[in-house]
Amino acid sequence: MDIARLDLDSVGEAIERGLNLWAGVVPALGPGAAPSTRETVEPVRRMWGQLGFAPELMAERVTVTPACGLAGASLGWATTAMRLVRQAAKVLSEEPQRT
């Protein structure tokens, strides 16, 4: 799900019930220049902070994904998008809080 379209109250309640969030933060179509890993993870960190959950729980409860499917993306962008997803997941796992 595109993280920009989330209702934070509903998301917080779902996470409290034990559900995990698949957060769409990587553009599905190439936006020109690829966003940096920092630009990719910042919306997740901001949302998580607004929800008030412990930062170290993010890696367990949030999976970073493209904002929507990659069916319309070029092969080059799909490859880049998946690289960004992996990098963002690593950063959120190793550095859940912004340093």
TIVEX-123181 format. One line per field, with one value per residue (C-alpha): chain; residue number from 1; residue in three letters; x, y, z. Coordinates in Angstrom, 2 decimals, padded with zeros to 5 digits. Example, Ala and Ser with C-alpha at 12.3 -4.5 7.8 and 13.67 -1.06 7.14 Angstrom:
unit	c(A_A)
pos	c(1_2)
code	c(Ala_Ser)
x	c(012.30_013.67)
y	c(-004.50_-001.06)
z	c(007.80_007.14)
END
This chain:
unit	c(A_A_A_A_A_A_A_A_A_A_A_A_A_A_A_A_A_A_A_A_A_A_A_A_A_A_A_A_A_A_A_A_A_A_A_A_A_A_A_A_A_A_A_A_A_A_A_A_A_A_A_A_A_A_A_A_A_A_A_A_A_A_A_A_A_A_A_A_A_A_A_A_A_A_A_A_A_A_A_A_A_A_A_A_A_A_A_A_A_A_A_A_A_A_A_A_A_A_A)
pos	c(1_2_3_4_5_6_7_8_9_10_11_12_13_14_15_16_17_18_19_20_21_22_23_24_25_26_27_28_29_30_31_32_33_34_35_36_37_38_39_40_41_42_43_44_45_46_47_48_49_50_51_52_53_54_55_56_57_58_59_60_61_62_63_64_65_66_67_68_69_70_71_72_73_74_75_76_77_78_79_80_81_82_83_84_85_86_87_88_89_90_91_92_93_94_95_96_97_98_99)
code	c(Met_Asp_Ile_Ala_Arg_Leu_Asp_Leu_Asp_Ser_Val_Gly_Glu_Ala_Ile_Glu_Arg_Gly_Leu_Asn_Leu_Trp_Ala_Gly_Val_Val_Pro_Ala_Leu_Gly_Pro_Gly_Ala_Ala_Pro_Ser_Thr_Arg_Glu_Thr_Val_Glu_Pro_Val_Arg_Arg_Met_Trp_Gly_Gln_Leu_Gly_Phe_Ala_Pro_Glu_Leu_Met_Ala_Glu_Arg_Val_Thr_Val_Thr_Pro_Ala_Cys_Gly_Leu_Ala_Gly_Ala_Ser_Leu_Gly_Trp_Ala_Thr_Thr_Ala_Met_Arg_Leu_Val_Arg_Gln_Ala_Ala_Lys_Val_Leu_Ser_Glu_Glu_Pro_Gln_Arg_Thr)
x	c(000.00_001.23_002.31_001.13_-002.47_-002.56_-004.96_-002.54_-005.19_-006.23_-002.62_-001.72_-004.70_-003.81_-000.20_-001.33_-003.46_-000.33_-000.60_002.46_002.64_003.82_004.72_004.84_007.58_009.53_007.95_006.42_007.49_010.87_010.69_013.78_016.56_016.15_015.51_018.27_017.95_017.52_014.64_013.09_013.18_012.27_008.47_008.57_010.54_008.25_005.09_006.49_007.39_003.91_002.43_004.61_005.97_009.52_011.94_013.57_010.24_010.20_012.32_009.94_006.69_007.34_008.20_009.31_007.78_007.20_004.17_002.26_003.03_005.92_004.01_004.28_007.89_010.82_013.17_015.80_013.45_012.10_015.67_016.43_013.20_013.99_017.54_016.06_013.65_016.55_018.69_015.82_015.03_018.68_018.84_015.60_016.88_020.35_019.47_015.79_016.25_017.70_021.24)
y	c(000.00_003.48_004.86_008.37_007.12_005.52_006.42_006.46_005.66_002.52_001.52_001.96_-000.12_-002.87_-002.97_-003.14_-006.18_-007.87_-007.14_-006.16_-003.22_-003.53_000.10_001.29_003.90_003.24_004.79_002.16_004.03_005.61_009.22_010.23_010.20_007.42_008.60_008.06_005.39_008.16_009.68_006.22_005.40_008.84_008.47_005.13_006.56_009.60_007.46_005.06_007.98_009.47_006.13_006.09_002.57_001.69_002.24_-001.15_-002.87_-001.44_-004.18_-006.83_-005.10_-003.14_-004.49_-001.87_-002.26_-000.32_002.01_-000.23_-003.06_-002.78_-004.09_-000.76_-000.16_-000.64_-003.50_-000.94_000.81_-002.46_-003.52_-000.15_-000.22_-003.64_-002.51_000.48_-001.82_-004.02_-001.03_000.62_-002.58_-002.89_000.71_000.39_-002.80_-001.51_002.14_002.39_005.92_008.71_009.47)
z	c(000.00_-000.86_002.50_001.53_001.45_004.89_007.68_010.62_013.23_011.36_010.76_014.42_015.53_013.04_014.21_017.83_016.85_015.50_011.78_009.80_007.40_003.81_003.16_-000.44_-000.49_-003.70_-006.82_-009.11_-012.24_-012.69_-011.50_-013.48_-010.93_-008.37_-004.81_-002.30_000.34_002.91_000.91_000.67_004.39_005.75_005.23_007.06_009.98_010.14_010.09_012.69_014.94_014.56_015.58_018.69_018.33_019.41_016.49_016.99_016.16_012.63_011.09_012.48_011.58_008.36_004.93_002.41_-001.07_-004.28_-004.03_-006.47_-008.83_-011.25_-014.29_-016.12_-015.16_-017.48_-016.68_-015.66_-013.23_-011.81_-011.07_-009.47_-007.45_-006.02_-005.18_-003.32_-001.44_-000.28_000.71_002.58_004.48_005.49_006.71_008.69_010.27_011.12_011.85_012.77_014.12_012.07_013.15)
END
